[in-house]
C-alpha cells in the first residue's frame, strides 16, 4: 500500500469526521485465491492514532486487521509480505465521486446544438419532450436509483484511485436535481460490482442546474430549482406523516396517493441518509447554510472549495 500521490480526489465534506471510520472498513469476503492469514513485516506503519512505527508489522486474519505494532506475533500459517522500504497507512476515502458510474449524457440544446445552456440543460428544448407543469411532474428526479445498482467494476478509474491510496469511495449519481442515492464501495475485493458494495443507500445528493430529465420548462431557473427541492422535502415529510396516520386509523380515511419520489425520499430521511448539498463558492455556501436547515433532514455540504472564506458561518 504505497502512496504514489498526495492528492486526494475528494469533495470537502463538512461532517467528514462522520465518514472517517470508513477507512477501516475491510473487504467483507475473502477471495478464493487470498490467504486466510498474511502479515506485512518490516514496513513503516502510520496508524490511525499515535506515532508512526518505523519497523512494524500488520497482521490480517480473514480480511480483518488483527494486530499492528513493532512486536507482533505472526501466525505460523500466515503468508509474509516484505514491507521493507514501504509505508503502510489506513486507506484514504473519496467522500464524493462518480468513479464506477457512466458519465451522464450531455443535454442537447435547442436546434440540436451541443452545450446545454451552461446549466446542465437549462434552456434546452428537446423535440417531443412534454412540458412540465409544476413540481408534481417530478422533473429530473430519480431518487430510487442507487449507485450500487449502476456500478461498473471495469471502470479504469477504480484502479487509478486505488493506486493513489484511495481504498473506499462514496459514489454519487450526478445527473438530475435528485439523481439518486449514493453507495459506499471498496475499490478492491472482487471482479463483480456487487463484491465492491459496502453500503447501498448511503446518501441522497441534490443538484442545482441538474438537468431536465423527461420534462422541459420547469424549473426554468435556479430559483425554481431551489423552490422545487424545498417542495420535494415538504412533500416527503407530509407523505410520511400521512402514511403513519392512515396505517393507524385506516377506517374512514382516504388512502394517501402513492408517489414514487415521496416514498423513496421519506424512507431516506427516516433512515438518516445524509442529504448532500452542493456549494462551491462563498455565496453558494451561505445560501446552503440558510436553506438546508429548513428541509428537516440530516445534511452536509459537498464541494465547498471556498469554505475557508465562510468558516465563521459554517461554525
N, C-alpha and C positions, 0 to 999 in steps of 0.2 A: 504494500500500500504506500507507494512513494508519491509525494506531492510534486507534480510537474508544473503546476501553475498556481499562483496565489490568488488568481482572480476567481471570485465566486459569482456565478451567473444567476444570482437570486434576486428576487424583489425584496426590498426592505420591508419587513413586516413589523408593524408597531406592536406587537404582542409576541415577538419572536421567542421569548422565553417559554411560552406555552408549547412551542414546537421543538425546543432543544432536545427533549428526551427522545425524539425520533432517531437521533444519531446512533442510538444504541439498539434500535430495533433490529434483531438478527433476521437472516433468511429463515423462513418458517419451516422449510422442509429441506432436508439434505438431498442432494442429487445422487444418483446411483453410483457415480464414479468418485464421489468425495469420501475421504477417510472420516471415520466417526470421531477420531481424535487427531488433532495436529497442534503443533506448537511453533511459534515464531521465536527463535532464540538468538540473542546477541544483537538485537536492534536497539536503536534509540527510541524510547516509548514516550509519547506525550499523552498522559492520562487526562481524563475529564477534569479532575481537580488534583492539585498537588504538583510538585516539581517534576520536570522530565526525568526519566530514568535512562541513564546513558548506556547501560548494558543490561537490558532486561529481557523478559520472556512473557509471551502471551500464550495462554493455553486455551484452545477452543474445543469444546466437547459437544457433539451432536448439534452443531450450529450455534451454540451459545458460548459466550466468553466465560470461562470457568475461573481463570486466575490471571492476574497481571502483577508483575513485580520483579525485583532484582534477584530474589531467591525463591523460585517457584519450582515445585516438584512436577516433573513432566511424566505423564503416564507412560509406562513401558511400551504400550501398543501405539503411541502417538507417532504420526509422521512428522519429522522435524524439518522446518524451513530455516535455512541460514539467513538471519537478518542482518549480518554484518554490513555496515555502510548504509543501511536503510533506516528510515524513520517511520514508525507506526503511530497512527493517530486516529481518533474517532472519525467516522465518516462525516463529511460535510452534507448539508441539506440545502437543496434548492427549494426555497419556500414559495415559488410561484413560477411555473414554466409550462410550456406546451410540448416538451420533449415526449416523444412517443405518440403524438397525435398528428394527424394530417393537417397541413396548413389550410385554413379556411379559403374557399374560392373567393377571388376578388369580385366585388359587386360591379355589375355593368352599369355604366352611366347612360343617360338618355341618349337615344340615337345610336346605341351600340358602341359608344366610345368607352375605353377603359378609364379607370380612375376612381370613381365612386364619390366625387364631390368633396373630397377632403374630410369626410366624416364617417367612414365606414359605410358609405352608400347613401349619405344624406343628399337629397336632390335627385337620386336615381329614379328612373321611371321605366321599369321593365314592361314589355308587352304582355298582355293577358294576365297581369297580376292585379287582383282586386284591391280597391282602396280600403284602407282600414277606417272604420267609422268611430273608433274610440278604443279605450283600453280593454273592453270586453272581447275584442278580436285577438288580443294577445300577440302583438307584433314582435318578431324576433325574440320569442320567449319559448324556451325548451328546457325547463329546469329538470325534467325527468331524464334527460341524457346524462350518463355518468361516464367520466373519463375512463373508469375501469373497464367499461364495455367497448370503448373506442381505441384502446391501447394497441400499438403495433410494436411487438418485441424486436422487429428487424429495423427499426429506425436507427440510422447510423449515429445519430446524436447521442444515443444511450451510451455507446462505447466511449465517445468523446467526453461526455460528462463524467463517466466512471473513471477514465484515465486521469482526469483532473482532480480526483479525490472526492467527487460527489457520489455518495452511495445511495441516497434516498432523495426523492423529489415529491413535491406536491404538484401534481399535474392538473392544470386547469383548462377547460374548454375556453375558446376565445370568441367564437362567432355568435353575436347576438347580445341583446340587452340582458337577458337571463340565459346564458349559453348552455348551462348545465351544471353538474356538480363535479367538484374535483376529487381526485383519488390520491392517496399516498402510495407510492410504488417504490420498490427496491430496484436499483439499476443493475442488478445481477441476481442470479438464482434460478434461471430456467430458460428454456427456449420458447416456451409459450407465454403469451402475455398474462394469462391468469396466474402463472407462477410468480409474477413480479408484484402482484397487487397485495398490499398490506392492509389497506382500509379503503373501501369504496365510500362514496357519500361523505367525504371528509370536509368539504367546504362548498359554499354557494357563492360564486363570484357574480358580480353585476358589472356591466359595462355601460358607459355613456358613449354616444355615437357608435352603437353596437350593431348597426345594420337593420334591415327591414324584415328579413325573414320572408314569409309568404304574403305579406301585405306591403303596400306603399301608402304614403300620405301621412300617417300618424305613427309615432310622433315626428313632426317635421322640423324640430329644432331642439336644442339642448334643454331648454326649459320644459318642453313637452316630455323629454325622456326622464328628467328628474321627477316631474309630476307622476309619470307613469310608474316608475319604480316605487315611489311612495304609495301609490294606489294599490299596487300588487301586494305590498306588505299589509296594508289595511285590509284588503280583501282576504288574505290568507289568515289573519287573526280572526276576522269575522267568521270565516268558514270553519275554523277550528272550534270556535265557541258554539256555532250553530249545530255542528255535528255532536258536540257533547250534550247540548240541551235536547236534541232530538233523540239521542240514544237513551237518555234518562227518562224522557216523557214522550214516547212516540205517539200515544193516543191523542188525537185531536190536533196534532201539529203536522204541517206540511213538510215533507222530507226536503232537506236542503238540496238544491240543484247541484249535480256533480260538476266540478270544474277541475280539469286536469292540473292546471297551474296552481290553483288554490290548494288542492290536495297535496301536491308534492312540496310546495313551499312551506305549508303549515307543518308537514312532517319534518322538514329540515329544521324549522325553528324549534319544534318540540324536541328534536334530538340534539339540539345545541350546536348545530353546524355553524361555523364562523362564516358570516357574510363578508366577502372581500369587497371593499370599496376602492375603486381606482382613484388615485390622486398623485400627480407628479409635481406640480408647481405649488407655490405658496397659496395662490388663490384657490386652487382645487383642494388643497389640504384643509384650509379654513372652511371652505364650503362643505366638505365631507364631515368635518367636526360639528358643524351646525345641523346638518340634515340627518345623519345616521342615528343619533340618539333617539330620534322620534319614531324610528321604524320598529322599535320593540324587539330587536334581535341582538344576538351576540355578534359583534362586528370588529373588523380591523382594517386599517389602511394597507394597501399594497402599492408598490412603486415608490412613492414618497421620496423622490430624489432630492427635493428641496426641503426635506423635513428639518434640516439644521436651521433653516430660517424661521421655522414655526415651532421651535422646541418648547417655548413657554405655553403656547396654545395647546400643544399635544399633552404636555404635562398637566 
